[in-house]
Amino acid sequence: MLAFSELLNEVSTAVSNDGAIETDEADKIRREWEQLKTTAETFVVACERGIYGLKKSKS
């Protein structure tokens, strides 16, 4: 979730300054977006491979 909050932070910071998004701010937003997509894809692949499955209890 950190990647998502970082993306929102970049957007908020860019807009709060002057209500516009400049080219350098758009570049920062793009970098955060790409990181978020990578993080999400990694998570989905892990789910598909069962990495986050329920652990069997020792009874």
C-alpha positions as a Markdown table, in Angstrom:
| # | Residue | x | y | z |
|---|---|---|---|---|
| 1 | Met | 0.0 | 0.0 | 0.0 |
| 2 | Leu | 3.0 | 2.3 | 0.4 |
| 3 | Ala | 3.3 | 2.6 | -3.4 |
| 4 | Phe | -0.3 | 3.8 | -3.7 |
| 5 | Ser | 0.1 | 6.4 | -0.9 |
| 6 | Glu | 3.3 | 7.6 | -2.6 |
| 7 | Leu | 1.4 | 8.0 | -5.9 |
| 8 | Leu | -1.4 | 10.0 | -4.1 |
| 9 | Asn | 1.2 | 12.1 | -2.4 |
| 10 | Glu | 2.9 | 13.1 | -5.7 |
| 11 | Val | -0.5 | 14.0 | -7.2 |
| 12 | Ser | -1.6 | 16.0 | -4.1 |
| 13 | Thr | 1.7 | 17.8 | -3.9 |
| 14 | Ala | 1.6 | 18.7 | -7.6 |
| 15 | Val | -1.9 | 20.0 | -7.5 |
| 16 | Ser | -1.7 | 21.8 | -4.2 |
| 17 | Asn | 1.1 | 24.1 | -5.3 |
| 18 | Asp | -0.7 | 25.9 | -8.1 |
| 19 | Gly | -3.6 | 23.8 | -9.2 |
| 20 | Ala | -1.7 | 22.6 | -12.3 |
| 21 | Ile | 0.6 | 19.7 | -13.0 |
| 22 | Glu | 3.9 | 20.7 | -14.6 |
| 23 | Thr | 6.0 | 18.5 | -16.8 |
| 24 | Asp | 8.5 | 17.6 | -14.0 |
| 25 | Glu | 5.6 | 16.8 | -11.7 |
| 26 | Ala | 4.0 | 14.6 | -14.3 |
| 27 | Asp | 7.3 | 12.8 | -14.6 |
| 28 | Lys | 7.3 | 12.1 | -10.8 |
| 29 | Ile | 3.7 | 10.9 | -11.0 |
| 30 | Arg | 4.6 | 8.6 | -13.9 |
| 31 | Arg | 7.5 | 7.1 | -11.9 |
| 32 | Glu | 5.2 | 6.4 | -8.9 |
| 33 | Trp | 2.5 | 5.0 | -11.2 |
| 34 | Glu | 5.0 | 2.6 | -12.8 |
| 35 | Gln | 6.2 | 1.5 | -9.4 |
| 36 | Leu | 2.6 | 0.9 | -8.2 |
| 37 | Lys | 1.9 | -1.2 | -11.3 |
| 38 | Thr | 5.0 | -3.3 | -10.7 |
| 39 | Thr | 4.1 | -3.8 | -7.0 |
| 40 | Ala | 0.5 | -4.8 | -7.9 |
| 41 | Glu | 1.6 | -7.2 | -10.6 |
| 42 | Thr | 4.1 | -8.9 | -8.2 |
| 43 | Phe | 1.3 | -9.3 | -5.6 |
| 44 | Val | -1.1 | -10.8 | -8.2 |
| 45 | Val | 1.5 | -13.3 | -9.4 |
| 46 | Ala | 2.2 | -14.3 | -5.8 |
| 47 | Cys | -1.5 | -14.8 | -5.2 |
| 48 | Glu | -1.8 | -16.9 | -8.3 |
| 49 | Arg | 1.1 | -19.1 | -7.1 |
| 50 | Gly | -0.6 | -19.6 | -3.8 |
| 51 | Ile | 2.0 | -17.7 | -1.7 |
| 52 | Tyr | -0.7 | -16.0 | 0.3 |
| 53 | Gly | -2.8 | -19.2 | 0.9 |
| 54 | Leu | -4.0 | -20.3 | 4.3 |
| 55 | Lys | -1.4 | -22.1 | 6.3 |
| 56 | Lys | -2.4 | -25.5 | 7.6 |
| 57 | Ser | -2.5 | -25.7 | 11.4 |
| 58 | Lys | -0.6 | -28.5 | 13.1 |
| 59 | Ser | -3.3 | -30.5 | 15.0 |
